Protein backbone atom coordinates (compact mmCIF):
# COMPACT_ATOMS: atom_id res chain seq x y z
CA UNK A 1 0.00 0.00 0.00
CA UNK A 2 1.34 3.43 -0.96
CA UNK A 3 1.31 6.12 1.65
CA UNK A 4 0.70 9.75 0.73
CA UNK A 5 2.92 10.94 3.59
CA UNK A 6 6.54 11.56 2.58
CA UNK A 7 9.10 9.30 4.12
CA UNK A 8 11.73 10.65 6.48
CA UNK A 9 14.41 9.77 3.94
CA UNK A 10 12.82 11.93 1.21
CA UNK A 11 12.22 14.96 3.45
CA UNK A 12 15.57 15.04 5.17
CA UNK A 13 17.74 16.03 2.17
CA UNK A 14 15.40 18.93 1.32
CA UNK A 15 15.51 20.13 4.89
CA UNK A 16 19.31 20.05 4.86
CA UNK A 17 19.44 21.87 1.51
CA UNK A 18 17.04 24.53 2.78
CA UNK A 19 19.10 25.02 5.95
CA UNK A 20 22.33 25.37 3.94
CA UNK A 21 20.71 27.84 1.54
CA UNK A 22 19.40 29.90 4.45
CA UNK A 23 22.81 29.91 6.14
CA UNK A 24 24.53 30.94 2.89
CA UNK A 25 21.99 33.71 2.34
CA UNK A 26 23.02 35.26 5.66
CA UNK A 27 26.44 36.03 4.15
CA UNK A 28 25.09 37.79 1.05
CA UNK A 29 25.39 41.53 1.61
CA UNK A 30 22.06 43.31 1.69
CA UNK A 31 21.61 45.84 -1.08
CA UNK A 32 21.83 49.28 0.39
CA UNK A 33 20.35 52.51 -0.84
CA UNK A 34 22.78 55.31 -1.47
CA UNK A 35 23.18 57.37 1.66
CA UNK A 36 22.26 61.02 1.48
CA UNK A 37 19.78 63.64 2.56
CA UNK A 38 16.98 62.37 0.29
CA UNK A 39 17.33 58.77 1.43
CA UNK A 40 17.25 59.96 5.05
CA UNK A 41 13.99 61.87 4.57
CA UNK A 42 12.46 58.95 2.64
CA UNK A 43 13.67 56.30 5.10
CA UNK A 44 10.11 55.38 6.11
CA UNK A 45 8.45 56.15 2.77
CA UNK A 46 6.42 53.51 1.01
CA UNK A 47 8.01 51.80 -2.01
CA UNK A 48 5.33 53.43 -4.16
CA UNK A 49 6.20 56.95 -2.95
CA UNK A 50 9.89 56.25 -3.41
CA UNK A 51 9.22 55.08 -6.95
CA UNK A 52 7.25 58.25 -7.73
CA UNK A 53 10.08 60.50 -6.57
CA UNK A 54 12.69 58.39 -8.36
CA UNK A 55 10.62 58.42 -11.55
CA UNK A 56 10.29 62.20 -11.60
CA UNK A 57 14.01 62.77 -11.15
CA UNK A 58 14.95 60.03 -13.60
CA UNK A 59 12.74 61.72 -16.20
CA UNK A 60 14.26 65.12 -15.45
CA UNK A 61 17.74 63.67 -15.88
CA UNK A 62 16.75 62.19 -19.25
CA UNK A 63 15.27 65.51 -20.33
CA UNK A 64 18.33 67.64 -19.58
CA UNK A 65 20.75 65.01 -20.91
CA UNK A 66 18.97 64.86 -24.25
CA UNK A 67 18.66 68.63 -24.51
CA UNK A 68 22.26 69.48 -23.63
CA UNK A 69 21.57 73.23 -23.73
CA UNK A 70 19.77 73.39 -27.10
CA UNK A 71 16.22 74.20 -25.96
CA UNK A 72 17.03 74.88 -22.32
CA UNK A 73 19.69 77.56 -22.72
CA UNK A 74 20.23 78.68 -19.10
CA UNK A 75 19.88 77.44 -15.57
CA UNK A 76 17.13 80.07 -15.07
CA UNK A 77 15.07 78.39 -17.82
CA UNK A 78 15.94 74.99 -16.32
CA UNK A 79 14.67 76.08 -12.89
CA UNK A 80 11.36 77.20 -14.44
CA UNK A 81 10.97 73.90 -16.29
CA UNK A 82 11.98 71.98 -13.17
CA UNK A 83 9.41 73.83 -11.01
CA UNK A 84 6.64 73.30 -13.58
CA UNK A 85 7.57 69.62 -13.91
CA UNK A 86 7.32 69.13 -10.16
CA UNK A 87 3.94 70.85 -10.02
CA UNK A 88 2.67 68.63 -12.84
CA UNK A 89 4.20 65.39 -11.52
CA UNK A 90 3.48 65.78 -7.81
CA UNK A 91 0.57 68.21 -7.75
CA UNK A 92 -2.66 66.46 -6.92
CA UNK A 93 -0.83 63.48 -5.45
CA UNK A 94 -0.39 62.67 -1.79
CA UNK A 95 3.31 63.48 -1.99
CA UNK A 96 3.04 67.23 -1.51
CA UNK A 97 4.00 67.94 2.10
CA UNK A 98 3.93 64.26 3.07
CA UNK A 99 7.67 64.07 3.79
CA UNK A 100 8.77 67.22 5.65
CA UNK A 101 12.21 68.34 4.58
CA UNK A 102 12.19 66.46 1.28
CA UNK A 103 12.35 69.68 -0.73
CA UNK A 104 15.42 70.86 1.19
CA UNK A 105 17.06 67.43 0.95
CA UNK A 106 16.56 67.38 -2.82
CA UNK A 107 17.92 70.91 -3.23
CA UNK A 108 20.94 70.00 -1.08
CA UNK A 109 21.62 66.96 -3.26
CA UNK A 110 21.24 68.92 -6.49
CA UNK A 111 23.50 71.72 -5.19
CA UNK A 112 26.29 69.17 -4.73
CA UNK A 113 26.35 68.70 -8.52
CA UNK A 114 25.76 72.10 -10.09
CA UNK A 115 25.72 75.75 -9.00
CA UNK A 116 22.56 77.70 -8.31
CA UNK A 117 23.87 80.67 -10.30
CA UNK A 118 22.22 81.59 -13.58
CA UNK A 119 24.57 80.20 -16.19
CA UNK A 120 24.35 79.14 -19.83
CA UNK A 121 23.81 75.41 -20.16
CA UNK A 122 26.32 73.60 -22.34
CA UNK A 123 26.62 69.81 -22.64
CA UNK A 124 29.01 69.71 -19.66
CA UNK A 125 26.64 71.60 -17.34
CA UNK A 126 23.69 69.58 -18.65
CA UNK A 127 25.58 66.44 -17.60
CA UNK A 128 26.15 67.88 -14.10
CA UNK A 129 22.46 68.72 -13.74
CA UNK A 130 21.55 65.22 -14.93
CA UNK A 131 24.01 63.72 -12.45
CA UNK A 132 22.31 65.67 -9.65
CA UNK A 133 18.89 64.42 -10.75
CA UNK A 134 20.24 60.85 -10.94
CA UNK A 135 21.60 61.22 -7.39
CA UNK A 136 18.10 62.15 -6.18
CA UNK A 137 16.68 59.26 -8.20
CA UNK A 138 19.13 56.74 -6.67
CA UNK A 139 18.56 57.99 -3.13
CA UNK A 140 14.81 57.62 -3.69
CA UNK A 141 14.89 54.00 -4.83
C-alpha angles and dihedrals in degrees: 000000000000118000121214091211114094116246121245089246093058095046098045099068091050091050091051092047091050092049092050092048091050092049092048091049089059089067096052108101113243114243109253130206116237110270117240145109095288094050089049093054091044094045092115097031120125117256088246093055091046090052091051093053092044091049094052093050093042089054092048090051091051091049097053093040092055093044097048092184099311101111097009100055102172141025088247090061089044091054090052092049091045092051092047091047091053092049090051096043100041103022111106092019127104091250098084107102093349094115110041112217095020092116092053092045091052093047090049091052093047092047089059089065107037138013124259091225120112104258137157112264115234125170091272094054091042088057091051091050090048090049089054091050090048090052090056089046093052093046089051097053 
